[in-house]
Amino acid sequence: MVPHRAVIRCREENRSKGLLWCPPPDGQAGAVSSPAHGIARDLRVPPSLGAPLLDGCIPLIPSLPPLDPTQSLAPMGSLPGDGVDFLRNLFSSTLGLGSAEKVLDALTLEGVAQYIKSGKCKNIICMVGAGISTSAGIPDFRSPETGLYANLQKYNLPYPEAIFQIDYFKKHPEPFFALAKELYPGQFKPTICHYFIKLLKKKGLLRRCYTQNIDTLERVAGLEKEDLIEAHGTFYSSHCVSFCCRKEYSLDWMKEKIFSDAIPKCEKCNSLVKPDIVFFGENLPARFFTSDFPRCDLLIVMGTSLQVQPFAGLVGRVSKSCPRLLINMEKAGEADPMLGMLGFGGGMDFDSDKAYRDVAHISSCDDGCLALADLLGWKAELEALVKQEHAQIDSKDKKEQPGEAGGAAAKASSSSVKPEE
């Protein structure tokens, strides 16, 4: 059977999303009855789409034993429960099929807290943007007068976004490095929101944190590299921009250059050296495309306008039954009614008669995290964690030479993230 062109496109889309598919050996296509086929039937995948898609590839599931292509695949009932759930959610999120099950008793913060406490919520993914760092003193990108773009007028940029465009950077690196000095890691303290995410990890609930931020405060708060997908890159490493060189440089090397007001040049080829921040026109990190989302059973979105793709599209990668909580100063990521009429989903639905899983808590990220922690019985633990971690940062700062970390950001005080009494 020759797969339909739509099936081929679907396969290619899966590969682009980081979903691993392996073609079976010659002669195997169409000859096996796999767990995926059974789940496809449950989800009512049309035979014209499902059969060619499934018969042309065997899904590789990390949590399951390797498949022996010479043997018939196991029947549905012999798979571990988590493997079946993964396949079911994979079809639901990738193909947009499957029934929508209501998981939350109430579309409120209280309903989310009750779900977490039920023990059914074991894999939480956090998606975060600039709004989780504003209380640390870091300006966001779009707020009038205080946003990063608004503060760049003195550089006479052709347009604000030019500072983060790779072609402009190669010709005029000065504005970026002047801004980098203000934003450089080590000048800010993580916020209550950052430590709430750390608390999720401590309690074994955090599957991954996807961040748009380049301030590295998630790392300062205690998240490890494997806990993070830094969608827009990081200051933690730097590389020569020359494709023929690509020599790597450390955080300390780049810091010394930036704070001495020198334009970092490669010691090997004399080309510019840029922190591994993703500029407009550059590819996203390879780790961005993972299969986390089919396993997610609660998505928490905080401090982002959900306007930048492909990050914004991640909210549609969870299964149709996965609850989604937005903590933000305004609603974001809502579904386009016209696209909904055409059968395209993915956006959030907070207010319609059909709403069944999306919750909007309108507040600052810190206040929202404190409120959720309170409902979970974690508030005192969260406040103690913030106090302890900030004290350690203050103690470390006192040991450093005064004036080592310059920039207006160094003036941000710990009071901006002081827990509520």
C-alpha positions as CSV (number, residue, x, y, z in Angstrom):
1,M,0.0,0.0,0.0
2,V,1.3,3.4,-1.0
3,P,0.7,5.9,1.8
4,H,-1.6,8.8,1.0
5,R,0.2,12.2,0.7
6,A,-1.5,13.4,3.9
7,V,0.0,10.4,5.7
8,I,3.5,11.2,4.5
9,R,3.0,14.8,5.6
10,C,1.8,13.6,9.0
11,R,4.9,11.4,9.3
12,E,7.2,14.3,8.4
13,E,5.4,16.5,10.9
14,N,5.9,13.9,13.6
15,R,9.6,13.8,12.8
16,S,9.8,17.6,13.0
17,K,8.2,17.5,16.4
18,G,10.9,15.1,17.7
19,L,8.6,12.1,17.8
20,L,10.6,9.0,16.9
21,W,9.2,6.7,14.2
22,C,11.1,3.8,12.6
23,P,10.0,2.1,9.4
24,P,9.5,-1.7,9.9
25,P,11.5,-4.2,7.9
26,D,10.5,-5.0,4.4
27,G,7.4,-7.2,4.2
28,Q,6.3,-6.3,7.8
29,A,4.1,-3.3,6.8
30,G,0.5,-4.2,7.3
31,A,1.3,-7.6,8.7
32,V,1.2,-6.8,12.4
33,S,-1.5,-5.9,14.9
34,S,0.1,-3.5,17.4
35,P,-1.2,-1.7,20.6
36,A,-1.1,1.4,18.4
37,H,-3.7,-0.1,16.1
38,G,-6.0,-0.9,19.1
39,I,-5.7,2.6,20.4
40,A,-6.3,4.0,17.0
41,R,-9.6,2.1,16.9
42,D,-10.5,3.5,20.3
43,L,-9.8,7.0,19.1
44,R,-11.8,6.4,15.9
45,V,-8.8,7.1,13.6
46,P,-10.2,6.8,10.1
47,P,-8.9,3.6,8.4
48,S,-7.8,5.6,5.4
49,L,-5.4,7.6,7.6
50,G,-4.7,5.3,10.5
51,A,-3.9,2.0,8.7
52,P,-1.3,3.5,6.3
53,L,0.2,5.6,9.1
54,L,0.5,2.7,11.6
55,D,1.4,0.0,9.1
56,G,4.2,2.2,7.7
57,C,5.9,2.8,11.0
58,I,6.4,1.3,14.5
59,P,6.4,3.8,17.4
60,L,9.4,3.7,19.7
61,I,8.4,4.2,23.3
62,P,11.2,5.0,25.7
63,S,9.6,3.4,28.7
64,L,8.8,0.1,27.0
65,P,11.2,-2.8,26.1
66,P,12.7,-2.6,22.5
67,L,10.5,-4.2,19.9
68,D,11.6,-7.3,18.1
69,P,10.6,-6.6,14.4
70,T,10.7,-10.4,13.7
71,Q,7.9,-11.1,16.2
72,S,4.3,-10.1,16.3
73,L,3.7,-7.1,18.5
74,A,2.0,-7.6,21.9
75,P,-1.8,-7.4,22.2
76,M,-3.3,-4.3,23.9
77,G,-3.8,-6.0,27.3
78,S,-0.2,-7.0,27.7
79,L,1.3,-3.5,27.6
80,P,2.0,-1.6,30.9
81,G,-0.6,1.0,31.7
82,D,1.8,3.9,31.3
83,G,2.7,2.7,27.8
84,V,-0.9,2.5,26.7
85,D,-1.6,5.9,28.2
86,F,1.4,7.3,26.3
87,L,0.2,5.9,23.0
88,R,-3.3,7.1,23.6
89,N,-2.2,10.6,24.4
90,L,0.3,10.6,21.5
91,F,-2.5,9.9,19.0
92,S,-4.8,12.5,20.7
93,S,-2.2,15.3,20.7
94,T,-0.5,14.5,17.4
95,L,-3.5,13.7,15.2
96,G,-6.0,15.9,17.2
97,L,-8.3,12.9,17.7
98,G,-9.9,11.2,20.7
99,S,-12.6,12.1,23.1
100,A,-12.3,15.0,25.6
101,E,-12.6,13.8,29.1
102,K,-13.3,16.3,31.9
103,V,-10.7,15.9,34.6
104,L,-11.2,18.9,36.8
105,D,-14.2,19.1,39.2
106,A,-14.2,22.9,38.8
107,L,-12.6,25.2,36.3
108,T,-10.9,27.2,39.1
109,L,-7.6,27.3,40.9
110,E,-9.3,25.3,43.6
111,G,-10.2,22.7,41.1
112,V,-6.6,22.5,39.9
113,A,-5.3,22.1,43.5
114,Q,-7.8,19.4,44.2
115,Y,-6.6,17.5,41.0
116,I,-3.0,17.8,42.1
117,K,-3.8,16.5,45.6
118,S,-5.8,13.6,44.2
119,G,-2.6,11.7,43.2
120,K,-3.8,11.4,39.6
121,C,-1.5,14.3,38.5
122,K,2.1,13.0,38.2
123,N,3.6,14.8,35.2
124,I,3.4,18.6,35.3
125,I,4.8,20.7,32.5
126,C,5.4,24.4,33.1
127,M,5.6,26.9,30.2
128,V,7.0,30.2,31.3
129,G,7.8,33.6,29.8
130,A,9.1,37.0,30.8
131,G,6.3,37.6,33.3
132,I,7.7,35.3,35.9
133,S,10.9,37.4,36.1
134,T,9.5,40.9,36.2
135,S,9.2,41.0,40.0
136,A,13.0,40.3,40.1
137,G,13.5,43.6,38.4
138,I,14.0,42.2,34.9
139,P,11.9,44.2,32.3
140,D,9.7,42.3,30.0
141,F,9.6,42.7,26.2
142,R,6.3,44.4,25.7
143,S,5.3,46.5,28.8
144,P,5.0,50.3,27.9
145,E,8.0,52.3,29.1
146,T,9.5,49.4,31.1
147,G,9.7,46.8,28.3
148,L,13.1,45.9,26.9
149,Y,12.2,47.2,23.4
150,A,11.1,50.5,24.9
151,N,14.5,51.0,26.5
152,L,16.4,50.5,23.3
153,Q,15.6,53.9,21.6
154,K,19.0,55.3,22.6
155,Y,20.7,52.9,20.2
156,N,18.9,54.2,17.1
157,L,17.9,50.8,16.0
158,P,16.0,50.6,12.7
159,Y,13.3,48.7,14.7
160,P,13.4,47.3,18.2
161,E,13.5,43.6,17.2
162,A,16.7,44.3,15.3
163,I,18.8,43.8,18.4
164,F,17.8,40.1,18.4
165,Q,18.3,39.5,14.7
166,I,21.4,37.6,13.7
167,D,22.1,39.6,10.5
168,Y,21.9,42.9,12.3
169,F,24.0,41.5,15.2
170,K,26.8,40.5,12.9
171,K,27.0,44.1,11.6
172,H,26.2,46.0,14.8
173,P,26.9,43.9,17.9
174,E,27.2,46.9,20.3
175,P,23.5,47.3,21.2
176,F,23.1,43.6,22.0
177,F,26.2,43.5,24.3
178,A,25.2,46.8,26.0
179,L,21.8,45.2,26.8
180,A,23.4,41.9,27.8
181,K,25.4,43.7,30.5
182,E,22.1,44.8,32.0
183,L,20.5,41.4,31.8
184,Y,23.5,39.2,32.6
185,P,23.0,36.2,34.9
186,G,24.1,36.6,38.5
187,Q,22.5,40.1,39.0
188,F,19.0,38.9,39.9
189,K,17.3,36.7,42.4
190,P,14.7,34.1,41.4
191,T,11.1,34.9,42.2
192,I,8.5,33.1,44.2
193,C,7.3,31.6,40.8
194,H,10.7,30.2,40.1
195,Y,10.8,28.5,43.5
196,F,7.3,27.2,43.1
197,I,8.6,25.3,40.0
198,K,11.5,24.1,42.1
199,L,9.0,22.9,44.7
200,L,7.2,20.9,42.0
201,K,10.5,19.2,41.2
202,K,11.2,18.5,44.9
203,K,7.8,16.8,45.2
204,G,8.4,14.6,42.1
205,L,5.7,16.3,40.0
206,L,7.7,18.3,37.4
207,R,8.3,16.6,34.1
208,R,9.8,19.6,32.4
209,C,9.9,23.4,32.5
210,Y,9.9,25.1,29.0
211,T,11.1,28.6,29.3
212,Q,11.2,31.5,26.9
213,N,13.6,33.4,29.2
214,I,17.3,33.9,28.8
215,D,17.9,35.2,32.4
216,T,18.8,31.6,33.6
217,L,16.9,32.2,36.9
218,E,15.4,28.8,36.6
219,R,18.9,27.4,37.0
220,V,19.7,29.7,39.8
221,A,16.5,28.5,41.6
222,G,17.8,24.9,41.4
223,L,16.5,23.4,38.2
224,E,19.0,21.1,36.4
225,K,19.8,21.1,32.7
226,E,17.6,18.0,32.3
227,D,14.6,19.8,33.9
228,L,14.7,22.6,31.4
229,I,14.0,23.3,27.8
230,E,15.4,26.8,27.1
231,A,13.4,27.5,24.0
232,H,15.2,30.8,23.4
233,G,18.6,29.7,24.4
234,T,20.9,30.5,27.3
235,F,23.8,32.6,28.5
236,Y,25.5,29.6,30.0
237,S,27.5,28.9,26.8
238,S,28.7,30.9,23.8
239,H,30.0,30.0,20.4
240,C,31.8,31.7,17.5
241,V,29.3,32.8,14.9
242,S,31.5,31.5,12.0
243,F,30.1,28.3,10.6
244,C,33.7,27.2,9.8
245,C,34.8,27.6,13.4
246,R,32.0,27.4,16.1
247,K,34.5,27.4,18.9
248,E,32.8,27.2,22.3
249,Y,33.4,29.6,25.2
250,S,32.4,29.5,28.8
251,L,30.0,31.7,30.9
252,D,33.0,33.2,32.8
253,W,34.8,34.0,29.6
254,M,31.8,35.8,28.1
255,K,31.1,37.6,31.4
256,E,34.7,39.0,31.5
257,K,34.3,40.4,28.0
258,I,30.9,41.9,28.6
259,F,31.7,43.6,31.8
260,S,34.9,45.0,30.4
261,D,32.8,46.6,27.6
262,A,34.7,44.6,25.0
263,I,33.1,43.1,21.9
264,P,33.8,39.3,22.3
265,K,35.9,38.1,19.4
266,C,36.9,34.5,18.7
267,E,40.5,33.7,19.8
268,K,40.8,31.3,16.9
269,C,39.4,33.1,13.9
270,N,38.5,36.6,15.2
271,S,34.8,36.4,14.3
272,L,32.2,37.5,16.8
273,V,31.3,35.3,19.7
274,K,27.6,35.2,20.7
275,P,25.9,33.7,23.8
276,D,23.8,30.7,22.8
277,I,20.6,32.8,22.8
278,V,18.3,32.1,19.9
279,F,18.0,35.1,17.7
280,F,15.2,35.7,15.2
281,G,16.3,33.8,12.1
282,E,18.0,31.0,14.0
283,N,16.9,27.5,14.7
284,L,15.5,26.5,18.0
285,P,17.5,24.1,20.2
286,A,17.1,20.5,19.2
287,R,15.9,19.6,22.7
288,F,12.9,21.8,22.2
289,F,11.3,19.1,20.1
290,T,10.6,16.3,22.6
291,S,7.8,13.9,23.3
292,D,7.1,15.3,26.8
293,F,3.7,16.6,26.0
294,P,1.8,13.3,25.3
295,R,2.7,12.3,28.9
296,C,1.7,15.6,30.5
297,D,-1.4,15.5,32.8
298,L,-1.3,19.1,33.9
299,L,0.1,22.1,31.9
300,I,0.8,25.3,33.8
301,V,1.4,28.4,31.7
302,M,2.8,31.4,33.5
303,G,3.9,34.9,32.5
304,T,3.7,34.6,28.7
305,S,1.6,36.3,26.1
306,L,1.7,33.1,23.9
307,Q,2.3,35.2,20.8
308,V,5.7,33.8,19.7
309,Q,5.7,30.5,17.6
310,P,6.5,27.7,17.9
311,F,6.5,28.1,21.7
312,A,2.9,29.3,21.7
313,G,1.8,26.2,19.8
314,L,3.0,23.9,22.6
315,V,-0.3,24.4,24.5
316,G,-1.9,22.3,21.8
317,R,0.5,19.4,22.1
318,V,-1.0,17.9,25.3
319,S,-3.9,15.4,25.1
320,K,-7.4,16.7,24.8
321,S,-8.1,15.7,28.4
322,C,-5.1,17.4,29.9
323,P,-6.1,20.4,32.1
324,R,-4.3,23.7,31.3
325,L,-3.8,26.4,33.9
326,L,-2.8,30.0,32.9
327,I,-1.4,32.3,35.6
328,N,-1.0,35.7,34.0
329,M,-2.0,39.3,34.2
330,E,-4.4,38.8,31.3
331,K,-5.9,36.0,29.4
332,A,-3.6,34.7,26.6
333,G,-3.5,31.8,24.1
334,E,-7.2,31.7,23.5
335,A,-8.5,29.7,20.5
336,D,-9.5,31.6,17.4
337,P,-13.2,31.1,16.9
338,M,-12.9,31.0,13.2
339,L,-10.2,28.3,13.2
340,G,-12.4,26.4,15.7
341,M,-15.2,26.4,13.2
342,L,-12.9,25.0,10.6
343,G,-11.9,22.2,12.9
344,F,-8.5,23.5,14.1
345,G,-8.0,23.4,17.8
346,G,-5.2,23.9,20.2
347,G,-5.9,27.3,21.7
348,M,-7.4,27.7,25.1
349,D,-11.1,28.0,25.9
350,F,-11.8,29.7,29.2
351,D,-15.3,31.1,28.8
352,S,-17.4,29.4,26.2
353,D,-20.2,26.9,27.0
354,K,-17.8,24.1,25.7
355,A,-15.0,25.0,28.2
356,Y,-14.0,21.9,30.2
357,R,-10.3,22.0,31.0
358,D,-8.8,25.5,30.8
359,V,-8.4,27.7,33.8
360,A,-7.3,31.3,33.8
361,H,-6.1,32.8,37.1
362,I,-5.6,36.5,36.5
363,S,-2.9,37.8,38.8
364,S,0.9,38.3,39.0
365,C,2.8,35.0,38.7
366,D,4.1,35.3,42.2
367,D,0.6,35.9,43.7
368,G,-0.9,33.0,41.6
369,C,1.8,30.6,42.7
370,L,1.4,31.6,46.4
371,A,-2.4,31.1,46.1
372,L,-2.0,27.7,44.5
373,A,0.7,26.7,47.1
374,D,-1.7,27.8,49.8
375,L,-4.5,25.6,48.4
376,L,-2.0,22.7,48.2
377,G,-0.8,23.2,51.8
378,W,2.6,24.2,50.6
379,K,2.6,27.9,51.3
380,A,4.8,27.9,54.4
381,E,7.3,25.5,52.7
382,L,7.4,27.8,49.6
383,E,8.0,30.9,51.7
384,A,10.7,29.2,53.7
385,L,12.4,28.0,50.5
386,V,12.5,31.6,49.1
387,K,13.9,33.0,52.3
388,Q,16.6,30.3,52.6
389,E,17.7,30.6,48.9
390,H,17.8,34.4,48.9
391,A,19.9,34.3,52.1
392,Q,22.4,32.0,50.4
393,I,22.5,34.3,47.3
394,D,23.1,37.4,49.6
395,S,25.8,35.6,51.4
396,K,27.6,34.7,48.2
397,D,27.3,38.2,46.9
398,K,29.0,39.6,49.9
399,K,32.0,37.5,49.2
400,E,32.4,38.9,45.7
401,Q,34.3,42.0,44.9
402,P,32.0,45.1,45.0
403,G,31.1,46.3,41.6
404,E,31.9,43.0,39.8
405,A,28.3,42.8,38.6
406,G,27.3,46.1,37.2
407,G,24.3,47.3,35.4
408,A,20.9,48.7,36.5
409,A,19.7,45.2,37.1
410,A,22.0,44.9,40.1
411,K,19.8,47.4,41.9
412,A,16.9,45.0,42.0
413,S,16.3,44.3,45.7
414,S,15.1,41.1,47.4
415,S,12.0,43.0,48.5
416,S,10.6,42.6,45.0
417,V,10.2,38.9,45.6
418,K,9.5,38.9,49.4
419,P,6.9,36.3,50.3
420,E,3.6,37.5,51.7
421,E,3.4,37.5,55.4
